[in-house]
């Protein structure tokens, strides 16, 4: 290699430890909520882009709810108009 990669700054290492601690407490937090938690509870002023890059570096992802489907499994919808004989429309 023609260059030596820099070591991770000490400030980032401390921030990674705090992010990991918050993630262990609540794994549903994404990087945006993680940023607000760091600012509110710990008083650390940090940019959301920095939090996002560090969470990507640690391969952390917030657990998000799955897609909402219109049909709920296990329900039976009754067709009340089944007995009507439709011959033409309006």
N, C-alpha and C positions, 0 to 999 in steps of 0.2 A: 504494500500500500504506500501511496505517496503522502499520506497524511495520517496522523494519529487522532482517533475520535476523542473528543473531550469527555471527561467524567461528568456524571450527573451532578448538578450543583447541590449543595447542602440544603438549600431552601426547598428545592424540589423533593428531596428525599424526605424532609419533614412533612411536606404537604402530602406526599404519597402515603405516609403512615397515617395521617389524619383521615384521608379519603378511605383507606382500607378499614380503619376503625369505624367510620360512619357506615360503610357498606356492610360490614359484619352485623351492625345493629339493625339496619333496614336495607335489604337487598332490592327493594322496589325503587330506590332512588336513582334517577338518571343524573346526567351531569348538570343539568340546570338546577334541580332541587339540591344536588350536592353542593353547588356553589352557594345557594342561599343558606344552607345549613352551616357551611363554613363561615359565612359572614355573620350570621345571627348568633350561633352558639359559641363559636371560637373567636370571633372578632377578627378573622383573617380576611383582608381585602384581596380578592383574587379575581382574575378575568375568567369568564366562562369558557373561552377558547383554551385556556391553559388547563382548566379542570378536565375538559373534554380530551385533550391530547394525553394527559396523564392517565385518565381512565382507559383510553385506548391502549396505552403502553402497558397497563396492568391487565388488559383484556377483561375488564369489568363491564357488564351490561346490566342496566336496570330491568327487572322483571316486569314486563308490561302485560296487561290483560289481553286476551286473544280477541280475534274479530267477533263482532256481534252479528249474529245471523238473525234473520227475521223469523225463522221457524224455530220453535223450541221443541226439542225432542221429547217424546212422551205425551204430547197433547193431541187430542183428537178434535178436529174441526168438523162440525156437523153441517151438512148442506141442508138448510131448511127449505130450499126451493126445489128439491128433488122431485117432489110429487107434481109440480107444475109442468104442463106440456107447452112448450114455447114453439109457436108455429111461425111467427114473424116478429120482427123488431120494429121499434118506433121509427 
